[in-house]
Amino acid sequence: MPLQVSLVSASAEVWSGEASLVVAKTVEGEIGFMAGHEPVLAVLAEGQVRITETSGAKVIVDAQDGFVSVERDQVTIVAGNAALVS
């Protein structure tokens, strides 16, 4: 079962879709999420969010000032500033 991912900035949706892995930098360190992960709520640190789509394609987003929430294979990342790198 893939993760359903939604990454938004204060002004727009930056990326959404299905992924097999999401890695985000938080104020407590880098954390990765796969299907079945325990619920998490963490504060984002300035850095990159790396998403591996179910097809294997990589998506990289520069993000800062926000949070990441994981619950029931749904990953929501809300950032004050976010920009798609690739």
PDB file of N, CA, C and O in Angstrom:
ATOM      1  N   MET A   1       0.845  -1.188   0.000  1.00  0.00           N
ATOM      2  CA  MET A   1       0.000   0.000   0.000  1.00  0.00           C
ATOM      3  C   MET A   1       0.887   1.246   0.000  1.00  0.00           C
ATOM      4  O   MET A   1       1.715   1.401   0.898  1.00  0.00           O
ATOM      5  N   PRO A   2       0.737   2.120  -0.965  1.00  0.00           N
ATOM      6  CA  PRO A   2       1.582   3.318  -1.034  1.00  0.00           C
ATOM      7  C   PRO A   2       1.119   4.398  -0.054  1.00  0.00           C
ATOM      8  O   PRO A   2       0.003   4.364   0.464  1.00  0.00           O
ATOM      9  N   LEU A   3       2.004   5.342   0.176  1.00  0.00           N
ATOM     10  CA  LEU A   3       1.677   6.525   0.955  1.00  0.00           C
ATOM     11  C   LEU A   3       0.944   7.517   0.067  1.00  0.00           C
ATOM     12  O   LEU A   3       1.256   7.638  -1.117  1.00  0.00           O
ATOM     13  N   GLN A   4      -0.009   8.212   0.617  1.00  0.00           N
ATOM     14  CA  GLN A   4      -0.663   9.325  -0.065  1.00  0.00           C
ATOM     15  C   GLN A   4      -0.004  10.589   0.479  1.00  0.00           C
ATOM     16  O   GLN A   4      -0.068  10.859   1.678  1.00  0.00           O
ATOM     17  N   VAL A   5       0.628  11.360  -0.401  1.00  0.00           N
ATOM     18  CA  VAL A   5       1.431  12.494   0.046  1.00  0.00           C
ATOM     19  C   VAL A   5       0.856  13.797  -0.490  1.00  0.00           C
ATOM     20  O   VAL A   5       0.462  13.891  -1.652  1.00  0.00           O
ATOM     21  N   SER A   6       0.817  14.793   0.377  1.00  0.00           N
ATOM     22  CA  SER A   6       0.413  16.143  -0.005  1.00  0.00           C
ATOM     23  C   SER A   6       1.413  17.111   0.600  1.00  0.00           C
ATOM     24  O   SER A   6       1.588  17.151   1.817  1.00  0.00           O
ATOM     25  N   LEU A   7       2.072  17.896  -0.252  1.00  0.00           N
ATOM     26  CA  LEU A   7       3.042  18.882   0.202  1.00  0.00           C
ATOM     27  C   LEU A   7       2.581  20.247  -0.283  1.00  0.00           C
ATOM     28  O   LEU A   7       2.481  20.488  -1.486  1.00  0.00           O
ATOM     29  N   VAL A   8       2.301  21.136   0.660  1.00  0.00           N
ATOM     30  CA  VAL A   8       1.787  22.460   0.310  1.00  0.00           C
ATOM     31  C   VAL A   8       2.629  23.538   0.971  1.00  0.00           C
ATOM     32  O   VAL A   8       3.214  23.340   2.035  1.00  0.00           O
ATOM     33  N   SER A   9       2.670  24.687   0.301  1.00  0.00           N
ATOM     34  CA  SER A   9       3.306  25.864   0.889  1.00  0.00           C
ATOM     35  C   SER A   9       2.185  26.803   1.322  1.00  0.00           C
ATOM     36  O   SER A   9       1.005  26.484   1.177  1.00  0.00           O
ATOM     37  N   ALA A  10       2.560  27.952   1.847  1.00  0.00           N
ATOM     38  CA  ALA A  10       1.558  28.924   2.289  1.00  0.00           C
ATOM     39  C   ALA A  10       0.706  29.427   1.132  1.00  0.00           C
ATOM     40  O   ALA A  10      -0.408  29.907   1.341  1.00  0.00           O
ATOM     41  N   SER A  11       1.231  29.316  -0.097  1.00  0.00           N
ATOM     42  CA  SER A  11       0.512  29.898  -1.231  1.00  0.00           C
ATOM     43  C   SER A  11      -0.021  28.901  -2.253  1.00  0.00           C
ATOM     44  O   SER A  11      -0.872  29.264  -3.065  1.00  0.00           O
ATOM     45  N   ALA A  12       0.452  27.656  -2.241  1.00  0.00           N
ATOM     46  CA  ALA A  12       0.027  26.715  -3.294  1.00  0.00           C
ATOM     47  C   ALA A  12       0.392  25.281  -2.945  1.00  0.00           C
ATOM     48  O   ALA A  12       1.228  25.028  -2.078  1.00  0.00           O
ATOM     49  N   GLU A  13      -0.257  24.345  -3.639  1.00  0.00           N
ATOM     50  CA  GLU A  13       0.147  22.949  -3.532  1.00  0.00           C
ATOM     51  C   GLU A  13       1.412  22.771  -4.362  1.00  0.00           C
ATOM     52  O   GLU A  13       1.456  23.168  -5.526  1.00  0.00           O
ATOM     53  N   VAL A  14       2.445  22.172  -3.760  1.00  0.00           N
ATOM     54  CA  VAL A  14       3.721  21.997  -4.438  1.00  0.00           C
ATOM     55  C   VAL A  14       3.788  20.630  -5.107  1.00  0.00           C
ATOM     56  O   VAL A  14       4.259  20.517  -6.239  1.00  0.00           O
ATOM     57  N   TRP A  15       3.320  19.589  -4.416  1.00  0.00           N
ATOM     58  CA  TRP A  15       3.323  18.242  -4.983  1.00  0.00           C
ATOM     59  C   TRP A  15       2.327  17.374  -4.230  1.00  0.00           C
ATOM     60  O   TRP A  15       2.161  17.508  -3.018  1.00  0.00           O
ATOM     61  N   SER A  16       1.666  16.480  -4.962  1.00  0.00           N
ATOM     62  CA  SER A  16       0.824  15.474  -4.309  1.00  0.00           C
ATOM     63  C   SER A  16       0.817  14.227  -5.172  1.00  0.00           C
ATOM     64  O   SER A  16       0.960  14.298  -6.392  1.00  0.00           O
ATOM     65  N   GLY A  17       0.648  13.083  -4.522  1.00  0.00           N
ATOM     66  CA  GLY A  17       0.614  11.835  -5.256  1.00  0.00           C
ATOM     67  C   GLY A  17       0.940  10.668  -4.344  1.00  0.00           C
ATOM     68  O   GLY A  17       0.942  10.798  -3.120  1.00  0.00           O
ATOM     69  N   GLU A  18       1.218   9.516  -4.963  1.00  0.00           N
ATOM     70  CA  GLU A  18       1.542   8.306  -4.223  1.00  0.00           C
ATOM     71  C   GLU A  18       3.049   8.127  -4.168  1.00  0.00           C
ATOM     72  O   GLU A  18       3.762   8.402  -5.133  1.00  0.00           O
ATOM     73  N   ALA A  19       3.517   7.662  -3.021  1.00  0.00           N
ATOM     74  CA  ALA A  19       4.953   7.474  -2.841  1.00  0.00           C
ATOM     75  C   ALA A  19       5.225   6.211  -2.033  1.00  0.00           C
ATOM     76  O   ALA A  19       4.382   5.744  -1.268  1.00  0.00           O
ATOM     77  N   SER A  20       6.424   5.674  -2.226  1.00  0.00           N
ATOM     78  CA  SER A  20       6.847   4.530  -1.428  1.00  0.00           C
ATOM     79  C   SER A  20       7.712   4.970  -0.251  1.00  0.00           C
ATOM     80  O   SER A  20       7.842   4.240   0.732  1.00  0.00           O
ATOM     81  N   LEU A  21       8.313   6.178  -0.350  1.00  0.00           N
ATOM     82  CA  LEU A  21       9.187   6.684   0.705  1.00  0.00           C
ATOM     83  C   LEU A  21       9.171   8.210   0.698  1.00  0.00           C
ATOM     84  O   LEU A  21       9.208   8.840  -0.358  1.00  0.00           O
ATOM     85  N   VAL A  22       9.115   8.791   1.900  1.00  0.00           N
ATOM     86  CA  VAL A  22       9.244  10.240   2.073  1.00  0.00           C
ATOM     87  C   VAL A  22      10.280  10.464   3.166  1.00  0.00           C
ATOM     88  O   VAL A  22      10.185   9.882   4.246  1.00  0.00           O
ATOM     89  N   VAL A  23      11.271  11.310   2.885  1.00  0.00           N
ATOM     90  CA  VAL A  23      12.305  11.647   3.863  1.00  0.00           C
ATOM     91  C   VAL A  23      12.272  13.154   4.062  1.00  0.00           C
ATOM     92  O   VAL A  23      12.347  13.917   3.098  1.00  0.00           O
ATOM     93  N   ALA A  24      12.160  13.586   5.335  1.00  0.00           N
ATOM     94  CA  ALA A  24      12.083  15.009   5.645  1.00  0.00           C
ATOM     95  C   ALA A  24      13.067  15.347   6.753  1.00  0.00           C
ATOM     96  O   ALA A  24      13.366  14.514   7.609  1.00  0.00           O
ATOM     97  N   LYS A  25      13.566  16.578   6.730  1.00  0.00           N
ATOM     98  CA  LYS A  25      14.458  17.056   7.776  1.00  0.00           C
ATOM     99  C   LYS A  25      13.613  17.786   8.811  1.00  0.00           C
ATOM    100  O   LYS A  25      12.905  18.738   8.483  1.00  0.00           O
ATOM    101  N   THR A  26      13.690  17.338  10.060  1.00  0.00           N
ATOM    102  CA  THR A  26      12.947  17.978  11.143  1.00  0.00           C
ATOM    103  C   THR A  26      13.944  18.608  12.115  1.00  0.00           C
ATOM    104  O   THR A  26      15.152  18.409  11.989  1.00  0.00           O
ATOM    105  N   VAL A  27      13.435  19.361  13.075  1.00  0.00           N
ATOM    106  CA  VAL A  27      14.320  19.996  14.047  1.00  0.00           C
ATOM    107  C   VAL A  27      15.018  18.962  14.927  1.00  0.00           C
ATOM    108  O   VAL A  27      15.996  19.290  15.599  1.00  0.00           O
ATOM    109  N   GLU A  28      14.534  17.722  14.936  1.00  0.00           N
ATOM    110  CA  GLU A  28      15.152  16.662  15.724  1.00  0.00           C
ATOM    111  C   GLU A  28      15.995  15.708  14.879  1.00  0.00           C
ATOM    112  O   GLU A  28      16.543  14.734  15.395  1.00  0.00           O
ATOM    113  N   GLY A  29      16.098  15.989  13.582  1.00  0.00           N
ATOM    114  CA  GLY A  29      16.889  15.143  12.689  1.00  0.00           C
ATOM    115  C   GLY A  29      16.077  14.689  11.498  1.00  0.00           C
ATOM    116  O   GLY A  29      14.886  14.981  11.391  1.00  0.00           O
ATOM    117  N   GLU A  30      16.734  13.969  10.604  1.00  0.00           N
ATOM    118  CA  GLU A  30      16.080  13.484   9.398  1.00  0.00           C
ATOM    119  C   GLU A  30      15.245  12.247   9.726  1.00  0.00           C
ATOM    120  O   GLU A  30      15.662  11.406  10.523  1.00  0.00           O
ATOM    121  N   ILE A  31      14.074  12.139   9.115  1.00  0.00           N
ATOM    122  CA  ILE A  31      13.187  11.009   9.372  1.00  0.00           C
ATOM    123  C   ILE A  31      12.588  10.536   8.052  1.00  0.00           C
ATOM    124  O   ILE A  31      12.261  11.341   7.179  1.00  0.00           O
ATOM    125  N   GLY A  32      12.451   9.228   7.921  1.00  0.00           N
ATOM    126  CA  GLY A  32      11.871   8.642   6.719  1.00  0.00           C
ATOM    127  C   GLY A  32      10.561   7.949   7.043  1.00  0.00           C
ATOM    128  O   GLY A  32      10.387   7.406   8.134  1.00  0.00           O
ATOM    129  N   PHE A  33       9.646   7.971   6.093  1.00  0.00           N
ATOM    130  CA  PHE A  33       8.328   7.373   6.263  1.00  0.00           C
ATOM    131  C   PHE A  33       8.040   6.401   5.128  1.00  0.00           C
ATOM    132  O   PHE A  33       8.250   6.714   3.956  1.00  0.00           O
ATOM    133  N   MET A  34       7.561   5.233   5.489  1.00  0.00           N
ATOM    134  CA  MET A  34       7.090   4.235   4.533  1.00  0.00           C
ATOM    135  C   MET A  34       5.693   3.812   4.977  1.00  0.00           C
ATOM    136  O   MET A  34       5.261   4.162   6.075  1.00  0.00           O
ATOM    137  N   ALA A  35       4.991   3.070   4.143  1.00  0.00           N
ATOM    138  CA  ALA A  35       3.653   2.595   4.485  1.00  0.00           C
ATOM    139  C   ALA A  35       3.694   1.867   5.820  1.00  0.00           C
ATOM    140  O   ALA A  35       4.633   1.123   6.102  1.00  0.00           O
ATOM    141  N   GLY A  36       2.669   2.086   6.640  1.00  0.00           N
ATOM    142  CA  GLY A  36       2.572   1.434   7.930  1.00  0.00           C
ATOM    143  C   GLY A  36       3.291   2.158   9.054  1.00  0.00           C
ATOM    144  O   GLY A  36       3.336   1.662  10.179  1.00  0.00           O
ATOM    145  N   HIS A  37       3.858   3.335   8.763  1.00  0.00           N
ATOM    146  CA  HIS A  37       4.590   4.082   9.793  1.00  0.00           C
ATOM    147  C   HIS A  37       3.638   4.526  10.904  1.00  0.00           C
ATOM    148  O   HIS A  37       2.471   4.833  10.661  1.00  0.00           O
ATOM    149  N   GLU A  38       4.159   4.551  12.114  1.00  0.00           N
ATOM    150  CA  GLU A  38       3.403   5.053  13.264  1.00  0.00           C
ATOM    151  C   GLU A  38       3.055   6.523  13.048  1.00  0.00           C
ATOM    152  O   GLU A  38       3.775   7.219  12.332  1.00  0.00           O
ATOM    153  N   PRO A  39       1.971   7.013  13.648  1.00  0.00           N
ATOM    154  CA  PRO A  39       1.630   8.439  13.532  1.00  0.00           C
ATOM    155  C   PRO A  39       2.767   9.324  14.058  1.00  0.00           C
ATOM    156  O   PRO A  39       3.413   9.009  15.057  1.00  0.00           O
ATOM    157  N   VAL A  40       2.988  10.435  13.358  1.00  0.00           N
ATOM    158  CA  VAL A  40       4.049  11.376  13.712  1.00  0.00           C
ATOM    159  C   VAL A  40       3.555  12.789  13.448  1.00  0.00           C
ATOM    160  O   VAL A  40       2.830  13.036  12.484  1.00  0.00           O
ATOM    161  N   LEU A  41       3.953  13.710  14.311  1.00  0.00           N
ATOM    162  CA  LEU A  41       3.787  15.136  14.069  1.00  0.00           C
ATOM    163  C   LEU A  41       5.113  15.771  14.441  1.00  0.00           C
ATOM    164  O   LEU A  41       5.539  15.689  15.593  1.00  0.00           O
ATOM    165  N   ALA A  42       5.780  16.414  13.460  1.00  0.00           N
ATOM    166  CA  ALA A  42       7.116  16.962  13.693  1.00  0.00           C
ATOM    167  C   ALA A  42       7.251  18.323  13.028  1.00  0.00           C
ATOM    168  O   ALA A  42       6.589  18.611  12.031  1.00  0.00           O
ATOM    169  N   VAL A  43       8.118  19.155  13.595  1.00  0.00           N
ATOM    170  CA  VAL A  43       8.401  20.485  13.054  1.00  0.00           C
ATOM    171  C   VAL A  43       9.497  20.361  12.007  1.00  0.00           C
ATOM    172  O   VAL A  43      10.544  19.764  12.259  1.00  0.00           O
ATOM    173  N   LEU A  44       9.247  20.934  10.819  1.00  0.00           N
ATOM    174  CA  LEU A  44      10.249  20.908   9.751  1.00  0.00           C
ATOM    175  C   LEU A  44      11.416  21.822  10.073  1.00  0.00           C
ATOM    176  O   LEU A  44      11.238  22.894  10.651  1.00  0.00           O
ATOM    177  N   ALA A  45      12.605  21.393   9.699  1.00  0.00           N
ATOM    178  CA  ALA A  45      13.784  22.244   9.703  1.00  0.00           C
ATOM    179  C   ALA A  45      14.028  22.655   8.250  1.00  0.00           C
ATOM    180  O   ALA A  45      13.529  22.007   7.330  1.00  0.00           O
ATOM    181  N   GLU A  46      14.778  23.711   8.045  1.00  0.00           N
ATOM    182  CA  GLU A  46      15.086  24.121   6.680  1.00  0.00           C
ATOM    183  C   GLU A  46      15.893  23.022   6.019  1.00  0.00           C
ATOM    184  O   GLU A  46      16.899  22.569   6.565  1.00  0.00           O
ATOM    185  N   GLY A  47      15.459  22.595   4.850  1.00  0.00           N
ATOM    186  CA  GLY A  47      16.166  21.535   4.140  1.00  0.00           C
ATOM    187  C   GLY A  47      15.317  20.946   3.040  1.00  0.00           C
ATOM    188  O   GLY A  47      14.331  21.545   2.611  1.00  0.00           O
ATOM    189  N   GLN A  48      15.703  19.780   2.589  1.00  0.00           N
ATOM    190  CA  GLN A  48      14.999  19.141   1.482  1.00  0.00           C
ATOM    191  C   GLN A  48      14.086  18.026   1.966  1.00  0.00           C
ATOM    192  O   GLN A  48      14.402  17.287   2.899  1.00  0.00           O
ATOM    193  N   VAL A  49      12.953  17.934   1.303  1.00  0.00           N
ATOM    194  CA  VAL A  49      12.061  16.785   1.450  1.00  0.00           C
ATOM    195  C   VAL A  49      12.284  15.944   0.205  1.00  0.00           C
ATOM    196  O   VAL A  49      12.167  16.441  -0.915  1.00  0.00           O
ATOM    197  N   ARG A  50      12.604  14.666   0.398  1.00  0.00           N
ATOM    198  CA  ARG A  50      12.854  13.764  -0.723  1.00  0.00           C
ATOM    199  C   ARG A  50      11.730  12.743  -0.788  1.00  0.00           C
ATOM    200  O   ARG A  50      11.446  12.044   0.184  1.00  0.00           O
ATOM    201  N   ILE A  51      11.106  12.670  -1.936  1.00  0.00           N
ATOM    202  CA  ILE A  51       9.966  11.771  -2.146  1.00  0.00           C
ATOM    203  C   ILE A  51      10.339  10.775  -3.237  1.00  0.00           C
ATOM    204  O   ILE A  51      10.815  11.163  -4.304  1.00  0.00           O
ATOM    205  N   THR A  52      10.123   9.499  -2.968  1.00  0.00           N
ATOM    206  CA  THR A  52      10.303   8.468  -3.987  1.00  0.00           C
ATOM    207  C   THR A  52       8.906   8.015  -4.400  1.00  0.00           C
ATOM    208  O   THR A  52       8.187   7.390  -3.620  1.00  0.00           O
ATOM    209  N   GLU A  53       8.535   8.336  -5.631  1.00  0.00           N
ATOM    210  CA  GLU A  53       7.228   7.939  -6.140  1.00  0.00           C
ATOM    211  C   GLU A  53       7.165   6.423  -6.277  1.00  0.00           C
ATOM    212  O   GLU A  53       8.201   5.758  -6.312  1.00  0.00           O
ATOM    213  N   THR A  54       5.962   5.879  -6.353  1.00  0.00           N
ATOM    214  CA  THR A  54       5.811   4.432  -6.493  1.00  0.00           C
ATOM    215  C   THR A  54       6.457   3.930  -7.780  1.00  0.00           C
ATOM    216  O   THR A  54       6.805   2.752  -7.868  1.00  0.00           O
ATOM    217  N   SER A  55       6.625   4.790  -8.775  1.00  0.00           N
ATOM    218  CA  SER A  55       7.288   4.418 -10.032  1.00  0.00           C
ATOM    219  C   SER A  55       8.808   4.373  -9.888  1.00  0.00           C
ATOM    220  O   SER A  55       9.508   3.867 -10.765  1.00  0.00           O
ATOM    221  N   GLY A  56       9.316   4.912  -8.761  1.00  0.00           N
ATOM    222  CA  GLY A  56      10.763   4.986  -8.556  1.00  0.00           C
ATOM    223  C   GLY A  56      11.335   6.358  -8.844  1.00  0.00           C
ATOM    224  O   GLY A  56      12.487   6.628  -8.503  1.00  0.00           O
ATOM    225  N   ALA A  57      10.553   7.237  -9.468  1.00  0.00           N
ATOM    226  CA  ALA A  57      11.014   8.592  -9.761  1.00  0.00           C
ATOM    227  C   ALA A  57      11.242   9.352  -8.456  1.00  0.00           C
ATOM    228  O   ALA A  57      10.532   9.142  -7.472  1.00  0.00           O
ATOM    229  N   LYS A  58      12.230  10.228  -8.460  1.00  0.00           N
ATOM    230  CA  LYS A  58      12.575  11.018  -7.274  1.00  0.00           C
ATOM    231  C   LYS A  58      12.062  12.438  -7.420  1.00  0.00           C
ATOM    232  O   LYS A  58      12.168  13.041  -8.488  1.00  0.00           O
ATOM    233  N   VAL A  59      11.506  12.969  -6.343  1.00  0.00           N
ATOM    234  CA  VAL A  59      11.048  14.351  -6.283  1.00  0.00           C
ATOM    235  C   VAL A  59      11.759  15.005  -5.111  1.00  0.00           C
ATOM    236  O   VAL A  59      11.777  14.458  -4.009  1.00  0.00           O
ATOM    237  N   ILE A  60      12.349  16.179  -5.343  1.00  0.00           N
ATOM    238  CA  ILE A  60      13.044  16.903  -4.283  1.00  0.00           C
ATOM    239  C   ILE A  60      12.416  18.289  -4.149  1.00  0.00           C
ATOM    240  O   ILE A  60      12.226  19.008  -5.130  1.00  0.00           O
ATOM    241  N   VAL A  61      12.101  18.640  -2.898  1.00  0.00           N
ATOM    242  CA  VAL A  61      11.476  19.927  -2.607  1.00  0.00           C
ATOM    243  C   VAL A  61      12.274  20.611  -1.501  1.00  0.00           C
ATOM    244  O   VAL A  61      12.541  20.005  -0.463  1.00  0.00           O
ATOM    245  N   ASP A  62      12.658  21.878  -1.719  1.00  0.00           N
ATOM    246  CA  ASP A  62      13.248  22.682  -0.653  1.00  0.00           C
ATOM    247  C   ASP A  62      12.099  23.201   0.191  1.00  0.00           C
ATOM    248  O   ASP A  62      11.166  23.806  -0.337  1.00  0.00           O
ATOM    249  N   ALA A  63      12.154  22.970   1.500  1.00  0.00           N
ATOM    250  CA  ALA A  63      11.057  23.373   2.376  1.00  0.00           C
ATOM    251  C   ALA A  63      11.593  23.931   3.682  1.00  0.00           C
ATOM    252  O   ALA A  63      12.670  23.554   4.144  1.00  0.00           O
ATOM    253  N   GLN A  64      10.815  24.845   4.271  1.00  0.00           N
ATOM    254  CA  GLN A  64      11.171  25.394   5.580  1.00  0.00           C
ATOM    255  C   GLN A  64       9.934  25.959   6.257  1.00  0.00           C
ATOM    256  O   GLN A  64       8.927  26.247   5.610  1.00  0.00           O
ATOM    257  N   ASP A  65      10.030  26.112   7.569  1.00  0.00           N
ATOM    258  CA  ASP A  65       8.966  26.729   8.365  1.00  0.00           C
ATOM    259  C   ASP A  65       7.634  26.008   8.229  1.00  0.00           C
ATOM    260  O   ASP A  65       6.731  26.496   7.549  1.00  0.00           O
ATOM    261  N   GLY A  66       7.504  24.872   8.857  1.00  0.00           N
ATOM    262  CA  GLY A  66       6.242  24.160   8.795  1.00  0.00           C
ATOM    263  C   GLY A  66       6.278  22.891   9.619  1.00  0.00           C
ATOM    264  O   GLY A  66       7.014  22.785  10.600  1.00  0.00           O
ATOM    265  N   PHE A  67       5.466  21.925   9.201  1.00  0.00           N
ATOM    266  CA  PHE A  67       5.400  20.660   9.939  1.00  0.00           C
ATOM    267  C   PHE A  67       5.104  19.512   8.992  1.00  0.00           C
ATOM    268  O   PHE A  67       4.673  19.710   7.856  1.00  0.00           O
ATOM    269  N   VAL A  68       5.346  18.314   9.486  1.00  0.00           N
ATOM    270  CA  VAL A  68       5.012  17.088   8.761  1.00  0.00           C
ATOM    271  C   VAL A  68       4.127  16.255   9.677  1.00  0.00           C
ATOM    272  O   VAL A  68       4.402  16.106  10.867  1.00  0.00           O
ATOM    273  N   SER A  69       3.071  15.721   9.105  1.00  0.00           N
ATOM    274  CA  SER A  69       2.131  14.883   9.847  1.00  0.00           C
ATOM    275  C   SER A  69       1.960  13.571   9.094  1.00  0.00           C
ATOM    276  O   SER A  69       1.790  13.561   7.875  1.00  0.00           O
ATOM    277  N   VAL A  70       2.007  12.463   9.830  1.00  0.00           N
ATOM    278  CA  VAL A  70       1.809  11.144   9.238  1.00  0.00           C
ATOM    279  C   VAL A  70       0.742  10.427  10.044  1.00  0.00           C
ATOM    280  O   VAL A  70       0.835  10.319  11.266  1.00  0.00           O
ATOM    281  N   GLU A  71      -0.275   9.937   9.343  1.00  0.00           N
ATOM    282  CA  GLU A  71      -1.316   9.147   9.989  1.00  0.00           C
ATOM    283  C   GLU A  71      -1.995   8.278   8.946  1.00  0.00           C
ATOM    284  O   GLU A  71      -2.430   8.771   7.906  1.00  0.00           O
ATOM    285  N   ARG A  72      -2.088   6.981   9.225  1.00  0.00           N
ATOM    286  CA  ARG A  72      -2.742   5.998   8.356  1.00  0.00           C
ATOM    287  C   ARG A  72      -2.291   6.112   6.896  1.00  0.00           C
ATOM    288  O   ARG A  72      -3.121   6.238   5.996  1.00  0.00           O
ATOM    289  N   ASP A  73      -1.003   6.069   6.668  1.00  0.00           N
ATOM    290  CA  ASP A  73      -0.404   6.117   5.320  1.00  0.00           C
ATOM    291  C   ASP A  73      -0.713   7.404   4.569  1.00  0.00           C
ATOM    292  O   ASP A  73      -0.634   7.442   3.341  1.00  0.00           O
ATOM    293  N   GLN A  74      -1.066   8.460   5.302  1.00  0.00           N
ATOM    294  CA  GLN A  74      -1.262   9.785   4.713  1.00  0.00           C
ATOM    295  C   GLN A  74      -0.174  10.701   5.266  1.00  0.00           C
ATOM    296  O   GLN A  74      -0.089  10.911   6.476  1.00  0.00           O
ATOM    297  N   VAL A  75       0.664  11.248   4.371  1.00  0.00           N
ATOM    298  CA  VAL A  75       1.724  12.170   4.777  1.00  0.00           C
ATOM    299  C   VAL A  75       1.332  13.562   4.304  1.00  0.00           C
ATOM    300  O   VAL A  75       1.121  13.796   3.114  1.00  0.00           O
ATOM    301  N   THR A  76       1.239  14.478   5.259  1.00  0.00           N
ATOM    302  CA  THR A  76       0.908  15.867   4.940  1.00  0.00           C
ATOM    303  C   THR A  76       2.070  16.728   5.397  1.00  0.00           C
ATOM    304  O   THR A  76       2.483  16.677   6.556  1.00  0.00           O
ATOM    305  N   ILE A  77       2.597  17.525   4.464  1.00  0.00           N
ATOM    306  CA  ILE A  77       3.683  18.445   4.781  1.00  0.00           C
ATOM    307  C   ILE A  77       3.204  19.841   4.446  1.00  0.00           C
ATOM    308  O   ILE A  77       2.852  20.139   3.304  1.00  0.00           O
ATOM    309  N   VAL A  78       3.197  20.691   5.458  1.00  0.00           N
ATOM    310  CA  VAL A  78       2.791  22.087   5.290  1.00  0.00           C
ATOM    311  C   VAL A  78       4.003  22.941   5.595  1.00  0.00           C
ATOM    312  O   VAL A  78       4.552  22.880   6.695  1.00  0.00           O
ATOM    313  N   ALA A  79       4.423  23.739   4.622  1.00  0.00           N
ATOM    314  CA  ALA A  79       5.623  24.561   4.782  1.00  0.00           C
ATOM    315  C   ALA A  79       5.283  26.024   4.494  1.00  0.00           C
ATOM    316  O   ALA A  79       4.487  26.329   3.606  1.00  0.00           O
ATOM    317  N   GLY A  80       5.894  26.903   5.251  1.00  0.00           N
ATOM    318  CA  GLY A  80       5.718  28.326   4.974  1.00  0.00           C
ATOM    319  C   GLY A  80       6.273  28.670   3.606  1.00  0.00           C
ATOM    320  O   GLY A  80       5.686  29.450   2.856  1.00  0.00           O
ATOM    321  N   ASN A  81       7.421  28.070   3.291  1.00  0.00           N
ATOM    322  CA  ASN A  81       8.060  28.254   1.987  1.00  0.00           C
ATOM    323  C   ASN A  81       8.446  26.871   1.452  1.00  0.00           C
ATOM    324  O   ASN A  81       9.034  26.062   2.169  1.00  0.00           O
ATOM    325  N   ALA A  82       8.113  26.617   0.206  1.00  0.00           N
ATOM    326  CA  ALA A  82       8.495  25.349  -0.424  1.00  0.00           C
ATOM    327  C   ALA A  82       8.606  25.559  -1.932  1.00  0.00           C
ATOM    328  O   ALA A  82       7.789  26.250  -2.541  1.00  0.00           O
ATOM    329  N   ALA A  83       9.625  24.955  -2.516  1.00  0.00           N
ATOM    330  CA  ALA A  83       9.826  25.058  -3.960  1.00  0.00           C
ATOM    331  C   ALA A  83      10.327  23.732  -4.501  1.00  0.00           C
ATOM    332  O   ALA A  83      11.235  23.120  -3.939  1.00  0.00           O
ATOM    333  N   LEU A  84       9.727  23.299  -5.594  1.00  0.00           N
ATOM    334  CA  LEU A  84      10.109  22.062  -6.261  1.00  0.00           C
ATOM    335  C   LEU A  84      11.501  22.238  -6.878  1.00  0.00           C
ATOM    336  O   LEU A  84      11.742  23.188  -7.622  1.00  0.00           O
ATOM    337  N   VAL A  85      12.412  21.311  -6.560  1.00  0.00           N
ATOM    338  CA  VAL A  85      13.769  21.346  -7.113  1.00  0.00           C
ATOM    339  C   VAL A  85      13.822  20.435  -8.327  1.00  0.00           C
ATOM    340  O   VAL A  85      14.367  20.813  -9.363  1.00  0.00           O
ATOM    341  N   SER A  86      13.255  19.229  -8.208  1.00  0.00           N
ATOM    342  CA  SER A  86      13.233  18.290  -9.344  1.00  0.00           C
ATOM    343  C   SER A  86      12.024  17.403  -9.269  1.00  0.00           C
ATOM    344  O   SER A  86      11.831  16.549 -10.135  1.00  0.00           O
TER     345      SER A  86
END
